[in-house]
Amino acid sequence: MNSDFIRLKHLEGELKLTQMNRSLGTSITSKELVFFKPHVTYHLFLHDIVSLIPFQLDTQPITFRHKHELIRAEFGSDYYKLVVKWVRVVTRSGITEKENAEFIVPLSRKMLPYIAQYSGLHVIP
């Protein structure tokens, strides 16, 4: 786990899945969803999720030149717009609570079944 991530001491529910990389982490329990970024942690309850819809980022792939060769970098995460009624934001300066928040977050396909199962959301085809 990145040492710049702020860890939460107590999570409610049973831990189902945790995914981490250097710049972002996500944990889900049977009751909570937590996003870790360096120096900021977003903590929310699954029952506070209003909607979760796929989101397409409007960014161009990044192209690098390396030894006369062009290398194209595309980041393959699936992004989602997450709307919640309540979220707790934990920073090094303290804890704040916000109502009616929206996030654009990368979520893996492994995380989605847990969110569907424990949040009470229904998939609309």
Residue frames as a rotation matrix with the C-alpha (Angstrom) as fourth column:
MET 1
0.584 0.812 0.000 0.00
0.812 -0.584 0.000 0.00
0.000 0.000 -1.000 0.00
ASN 2
0.025 -0.526 0.850 1.28
0.426 -0.764 -0.485 3.47
0.905 0.374 0.205 -0.88
SER 3
-0.452 -0.277 -0.848 2.61
0.889 -0.068 -0.452 5.11
0.068 -0.958 0.277 2.29
ASP 4
-0.990 0.120 0.079 0.85
-0.118 -0.993 0.031 8.36
0.082 0.021 0.996 1.28
PHE 5
-0.229 0.955 -0.187 -2.57
0.075 0.208 0.975 6.69
0.971 0.209 -0.119 1.51
ILE 6
-0.581 0.167 0.796 -4.53
-0.795 -0.327 -0.512 7.53
0.175 -0.930 0.322 4.65
ARG 7
-0.727 0.266 -0.633 -5.76
0.182 0.963 0.197 4.28
0.662 0.028 -0.749 6.15
LEU 8
0.097 0.818 0.567 -9.05
-0.764 -0.304 0.570 3.94
0.638 -0.488 0.595 7.97
LYS 9
-0.734 -0.480 0.480 -8.87
-0.678 0.484 -0.554 2.02
0.033 -0.732 -0.680 11.22
HIS 10
-0.615 0.590 0.524 -12.33
0.084 0.709 -0.700 0.51
-0.784 -0.386 -0.486 11.27
LEU 11
-0.734 0.472 -0.488 -14.49
-0.616 -0.161 0.771 -0.52
0.285 0.867 0.409 8.36
GLU 12
-0.115 0.790 0.602 -17.98
-0.690 0.373 -0.620 -1.94
-0.715 -0.487 0.502 8.76
GLY 13
0.805 0.520 -0.284 -18.93
-0.571 0.552 -0.608 -5.19
-0.159 0.652 0.742 7.08
GLU 14
0.502 -0.582 0.640 -16.88
0.314 0.812 0.492 -8.01
-0.806 -0.046 0.590 5.66
LEU 15
-0.117 -0.644 -0.756 -13.95
-0.639 -0.534 0.554 -7.09
-0.760 0.548 -0.349 3.39
LYS 16
0.754 0.484 0.444 -14.69
0.053 0.629 -0.776 -8.35
-0.655 0.608 0.448 -0.13
LEU 17
0.495 -0.585 0.642 -11.97
0.853 0.184 -0.489 -6.90
0.168 0.790 0.590 -2.37
THR 18
0.596 -0.420 -0.685 -9.06
-0.024 -0.861 0.507 -4.45
-0.803 -0.286 -0.523 -2.25
GLN 19
0.530 -0.470 0.706 -7.17
0.840 0.178 -0.512 -3.22
0.115 0.865 0.489 -5.31
MET 20
0.668 -0.399 -0.628 -4.17
0.066 -0.809 0.584 -0.91
-0.742 -0.432 -0.514 -5.09
ASN 21
0.452 -0.720 0.528 -1.61
0.787 0.042 -0.616 0.69
0.421 0.693 0.585 -7.33
ARG 22
-0.536 -0.801 -0.268 0.81
0.830 -0.442 -0.340 3.55
0.154 -0.405 0.901 -6.71
SER 23
-0.961 0.088 0.261 -1.72
-0.072 -0.995 0.069 6.35
0.266 0.047 0.963 -7.22
LEU 24
-0.162 0.972 0.171 -5.13
-0.901 -0.217 0.375 4.88
0.402 -0.093 0.911 -6.42
GLY 25
-0.990 -0.057 -0.127 -6.67
-0.002 0.918 -0.396 2.23
0.139 -0.392 -0.909 -4.22
THR 26
-0.141 0.987 0.077 -10.18
-0.806 -0.160 0.570 0.89
0.574 0.018 0.818 -3.78
SER 27
-0.998 -0.049 -0.042 -11.61
-0.015 0.809 -0.587 -1.31
0.063 -0.585 -0.808 -1.04
ILE 28
-0.172 0.985 0.018 -15.12
-0.691 -0.134 0.711 -2.68
0.702 0.110 0.703 -0.76
THR 29
-0.962 0.063 0.265 -16.79
-0.166 0.635 -0.755 -4.35
-0.216 -0.770 -0.600 2.19
SER 30
-0.557 0.824 0.105 -20.34
0.804 0.502 0.319 -5.64
0.210 0.262 -0.942 2.42
LYS 31
0.413 0.755 -0.510 -21.33
0.850 -0.521 -0.084 -2.14
-0.328 -0.398 -0.856 3.63
GLU 32
0.566 -0.288 -0.773 -18.71
-0.066 -0.950 0.305 0.40
-0.822 -0.122 -0.556 2.50
LEU 33
0.644 -0.455 0.615 -16.68
0.728 0.117 -0.676 1.61
0.236 0.883 0.406 -0.46
VAL 34
0.615 -0.543 -0.572 -13.36
0.130 -0.646 0.752 3.40
-0.778 -0.537 -0.327 0.07
PHE 35
0.783 -0.438 0.441 -11.19
0.436 -0.117 -0.892 5.23
0.443 0.891 0.100 -2.47
PHE 36
0.494 -0.722 -0.485 -7.56
0.478 -0.240 0.845 5.97
-0.726 -0.649 0.226 -1.56
LYS 37
0.716 -0.459 0.525 -5.52
0.320 -0.453 -0.832 8.69
0.620 0.764 -0.178 -3.26
PRO 38
-0.356 -0.872 -0.335 -2.27
0.784 -0.084 -0.616 10.06
0.509 -0.481 0.714 -1.88
HIS 39
-0.983 -0.170 -0.070 -3.16
0.172 -0.711 -0.682 12.20
0.066 -0.683 0.728 1.15
VAL 40
-0.435 0.899 0.044 -6.95
-0.898 -0.430 -0.090 11.87
-0.062 -0.078 0.995 0.61
THR 41
-0.969 0.246 0.023 -9.36
0.246 0.969 0.020 9.03
-0.017 0.025 -1.000 1.37
TYR 42
-0.461 0.888 -0.008 -13.03
-0.821 -0.422 0.385 9.00
0.338 0.184 0.923 0.32
HIS 43
-0.990 0.140 0.006 -15.24
0.117 0.847 -0.519 6.81
-0.078 -0.513 -0.855 2.49
LEU 44
-0.431 0.899 -0.070 -18.88
-0.883 -0.405 0.235 6.09
0.182 0.163 0.970 1.69
PHE 45
-0.457 0.410 0.789 -21.58
-0.254 0.790 -0.558 3.60
-0.852 -0.455 -0.257 2.56
LEU 46
-0.962 0.058 0.268 -22.95
0.264 0.456 0.850 1.46
-0.073 0.888 -0.454 -0.25
HIS 47
-0.128 0.992 -0.015 -26.53
0.967 0.122 -0.223 2.30
-0.220 -0.043 -0.975 0.70
ASP 48
0.168 0.132 -0.977 -25.73
0.164 -0.981 -0.105 5.99
-0.972 -0.143 -0.186 0.01
ILE 49
-0.883 -0.461 0.087 -24.97
0.136 -0.075 0.988 5.35
-0.449 0.884 0.129 -3.68
VAL 50
0.038 0.904 -0.427 -27.65
-0.402 -0.377 -0.834 6.98
-0.915 0.204 0.349 -5.83
SER 51
0.963 0.258 -0.071 -26.30
-0.164 0.359 -0.919 5.92
-0.212 0.897 0.388 -9.22
LEU 52
-0.106 -0.978 0.180 -23.31
-0.181 0.197 0.964 4.42
-0.978 0.070 -0.198 -10.97
ILE 53
0.888 0.449 0.098 -23.10
0.041 0.135 -0.990 4.87
-0.457 0.883 0.102 -14.73
PRO 54
0.173 -0.854 0.490 -20.30
0.934 0.300 0.193 4.26
-0.313 0.425 0.850 -17.27
PHE 55
0.779 -0.025 -0.626 -18.37
-0.065 -0.997 -0.041 7.40
-0.623 0.072 -0.779 -18.19
GLN 56
0.544 -0.595 0.592 -16.17
0.827 0.262 -0.497 8.07
0.141 0.760 0.635 -21.20
LEU 57
0.194 -0.572 -0.797 -13.18
0.399 -0.696 0.597 10.33
-0.896 -0.434 0.093 -20.57
ASP 58
0.973 0.163 0.163 -12.54
0.219 -0.430 -0.876 12.95
-0.073 0.888 -0.454 -23.23
THR 59
0.379 -0.910 -0.167 -8.78
-0.495 -0.352 0.794 12.53
-0.782 -0.218 -0.584 -23.23
GLN 60
0.713 -0.265 -0.649 -6.46
-0.599 0.252 -0.760 11.69
0.365 0.931 0.021 -26.07
PRO 61
0.848 -0.506 -0.158 -3.95
0.530 0.803 0.271 8.86
-0.010 -0.313 0.950 -25.77
ILE 62
0.662 -0.703 -0.258 -0.48
-0.475 -0.661 0.581 10.04
-0.580 -0.262 -0.771 -24.81
THR 63
0.908 -0.414 0.063 2.29
0.295 0.527 -0.797 9.51
0.296 0.742 0.601 -27.35
PHE 64
0.607 -0.791 -0.072 5.97
-0.244 -0.272 0.931 9.24
-0.756 -0.548 -0.358 -26.38
ARG 65
0.757 -0.506 -0.413 9.06
-0.397 0.146 -0.906 9.17
0.519 0.850 -0.090 -28.60
HIS 66
0.577 -0.600 0.554 11.67
-0.432 0.351 0.830 6.64
-0.693 -0.718 -0.057 -27.51
LYS 67
-0.393 -0.862 0.321 14.73
-0.075 0.378 0.923 5.92
-0.917 0.338 -0.213 -29.65
HIS 68
-0.812 0.076 -0.579 13.03
-0.570 -0.315 0.758 7.00
-0.125 0.946 0.299 -32.89
GLU 69
-0.723 0.637 -0.267 9.96
0.471 0.738 0.483 4.93
0.505 0.223 -0.834 -32.07
LEU 70
-0.472 0.659 0.586 6.53
-0.695 -0.687 0.213 6.32
0.543 -0.307 0.782 -31.19
ILE 71
-0.840 0.235 -0.489 4.92
0.455 0.796 -0.399 4.65
0.295 -0.558 -0.776 -28.18
ARG 72
-0.323 0.830 0.454 1.25
-0.407 -0.555 0.726 5.23
0.854 0.050 0.517 -27.56
ALA 73
-0.979 -0.010 -0.205 -0.04
0.182 0.415 -0.892 4.98
0.094 -0.910 -0.404 -23.99
GLU 74
-0.186 0.968 0.167 -3.70
-0.445 -0.235 0.864 4.33
0.876 0.086 0.475 -23.40
PHE 75
-0.870 -0.085 0.485 -4.99
-0.491 0.223 -0.842 3.80
-0.037 -0.971 -0.236 -19.90
GLY 76
-0.698 0.502 -0.511 -7.37
-0.097 0.640 0.762 0.86
0.709 0.582 -0.398 -19.94
SER 77
-0.901 0.397 -0.176 -9.49
0.277 0.213 -0.937 1.44
-0.335 -0.893 -0.302 -16.86
ASP 78
-0.242 0.909 0.339 -13.25
0.690 -0.084 0.719 1.64
0.682 0.408 -0.607 -17.10
TYR 79
-0.991 -0.106 0.082 -14.49
0.032 -0.781 -0.624 4.89
0.130 -0.616 0.777 -15.61
TYR 80
-0.179 0.964 -0.197 -17.81
0.864 0.250 0.438 5.46
0.471 -0.092 -0.877 -13.87
LYS 81
-0.526 0.181 0.831 -19.74
-0.356 -0.934 -0.022 8.47
0.772 -0.308 0.556 -12.65
LEU 82
-0.431 0.283 -0.857 -20.67
0.770 0.611 -0.185 7.75
0.471 -0.739 -0.481 -9.05
VAL 83
-0.269 0.449 0.852 -23.37
-0.381 -0.862 0.334 9.86
0.885 -0.235 0.403 -7.37
VAL 84
-0.475 0.036 -0.879 -23.74
0.703 0.616 -0.355 9.54
0.528 -0.787 -0.318 -3.59
LYS 85
0.614 0.755 0.230 -25.95
0.367 -0.531 0.764 11.08
0.699 -0.385 -0.603 -0.90
TRP 86
0.901 -0.318 0.295 -23.11
-0.417 -0.443 0.794 11.26
-0.122 -0.838 -0.532 1.63
VAL 87
0.538 -0.803 -0.255 -19.33
0.439 0.525 -0.729 10.85
0.719 0.280 0.636 1.71
ARG 88
0.877 -0.416 -0.239 -16.63
0.086 -0.352 0.932 11.31
-0.472 -0.838 -0.273 4.35
VAL 89
0.681 -0.710 0.179 -13.41
0.088 -0.164 -0.983 12.89
0.727 0.685 -0.049 3.09
VAL 90
0.847 -0.469 -0.248 -10.34
0.342 0.124 0.931 12.13
-0.406 -0.874 0.266 5.21
THR 91
0.611 -0.716 0.338 -7.22
0.060 -0.384 -0.921 14.30
0.789 0.583 -0.192 4.71
ARG 92
-0.293 -0.808 -0.512 -4.12
0.737 0.151 -0.659 14.98
0.610 -0.570 0.551 6.79
SER 93
-0.813 0.006 0.583 -5.88
-0.215 -0.932 -0.291 18.14
0.541 -0.362 0.759 8.01
GLY 94
-0.676 0.610 0.414 -8.97
-0.479 0.064 -0.876 16.36
-0.560 -0.790 0.249 9.30
ILE 95
-0.750 0.534 0.391 -12.29
0.636 0.745 0.202 14.82
-0.184 0.400 -0.898 8.36
THR 96
-0.679 0.630 -0.377 -15.13
-0.620 -0.767 -0.167 16.51
-0.394 0.120 0.911 6.51
GLU 97
-0.463 0.635 0.618 -18.50
0.569 0.748 -0.342 15.18
-0.680 0.193 -0.708 5.45
LYS 98
-0.825 0.201 -0.529 -20.22
-0.499 -0.699 0.512 16.15
-0.267 0.686 0.677 2.21
GLU 99
-0.066 0.877 0.476 -23.71
0.150 0.480 -0.864 15.56
-0.987 0.015 -0.163 0.93
ASN 100
0.836 0.534 0.125 -24.76
0.161 -0.021 -0.987 15.01
-0.524 0.845 -0.104 -2.69
ALA 101
0.001 -0.935 -0.354 -21.33
-0.564 -0.293 0.772 14.38
-0.826 0.199 -0.528 -4.18
GLU 102
0.978 0.190 -0.082 -20.30
-0.168 0.495 -0.853 13.16
-0.121 0.848 0.516 -7.63
PHE 103
0.056 -0.984 0.170 -17.10
-0.417 0.132 0.899 11.32
-0.907 -0.122 -0.403 -8.55
ILE 104
0.759 -0.048 -0.649 -15.55
-0.583 0.393 -0.711 10.11
0.289 0.918 0.271 -11.78
VAL 105
0.167 -0.659 0.733 -13.66
-0.779 0.367 0.508 6.98
-0.604 -0.656 -0.452 -10.72
PRO 106
-0.240 -0.279 -0.930 -11.88
-0.770 0.637 0.007 4.06
0.591 0.718 -0.367 -12.38
LEU 107
0.173 0.321 0.931 -13.39
-0.796 0.603 -0.060 0.75
-0.580 -0.731 0.360 -11.27
SER 108
-0.846 -0.477 -0.239 -12.32
-0.530 0.700 0.478 -2.70
-0.061 0.531 -0.845 -12.32
ARG 109
-0.115 0.818 -0.564 -14.83
-0.626 0.381 0.680 -5.24
0.771 0.432 0.468 -13.55
LYS 110
-0.510 -0.131 -0.850 -14.04
0.447 0.804 -0.392 -7.33
0.735 -0.580 -0.351 -10.45
MET 111
-0.986 0.078 -0.148 -15.41
0.086 -0.526 -0.846 -4.56
-0.144 -0.847 0.512 -8.21
LEU 112
-0.654 0.752 -0.081 -18.76
-0.658 -0.512 0.552 -4.11
0.374 0.414 0.830 -10.00
PRO 113
-0.140 0.665 -0.733 -20.48
0.145 0.747 0.649 -7.35
0.979 -0.015 -0.201 -8.88
TYR 114
-0.550 -0.111 -0.827 -19.78
0.820 0.117 -0.561 -6.50
0.159 -0.987 0.027 -5.23
ILE 115
-0.963 0.231 -0.142 -21.18
-0.199 -0.957 -0.210 -3.01
-0.184 -0.174 0.967 -5.65
ALA 116
-0.426 0.846 -0.320 -24.29
-0.549 0.040 0.835 -4.40
0.719 0.532 0.448 -7.33
GLN 117
-0.218 0.325 -0.920 -24.77
0.462 0.865 0.196 -7.11
0.860 -0.382 -0.339 -4.71
TYR 118
-0.379 -0.061 -0.923 -24.37
0.925 0.003 -0.380 -4.96
0.026 -0.998 0.055 -1.59
SER 119
-0.993 -0.043 -0.111 -25.58
0.050 -0.997 -0.054 -1.51
-0.109 -0.059 0.992 -2.68
GLY 120
-0.210 0.975 0.068 -29.12
0.432 0.155 -0.888 -2.43
-0.877 -0.157 -0.454 -3.68
LEU 121
-0.293 0.064 -0.954 -28.64
-0.724 -0.666 0.178 -0.84
-0.624 0.743 0.242 -7.12
HIS 122
0.367 0.466 0.805 -30.32
0.266 0.777 -0.571 -2.51
-0.891 0.423 0.162 -10.08
VAL 123
-0.745 -0.665 0.049 -28.72
0.177 -0.127 0.976 -2.82
-0.643 0.736 0.212 -13.49
ILE 124
0.468 0.826 -0.314 -30.67
-0.146 -0.278 -0.950 -1.12
-0.871 0.491 -0.009 -16.28
PRO 125
-0.146 -0.576 0.804 -29.69
0.707 0.508 0.492 -2.67
-0.692 0.641 0.333 -19.63
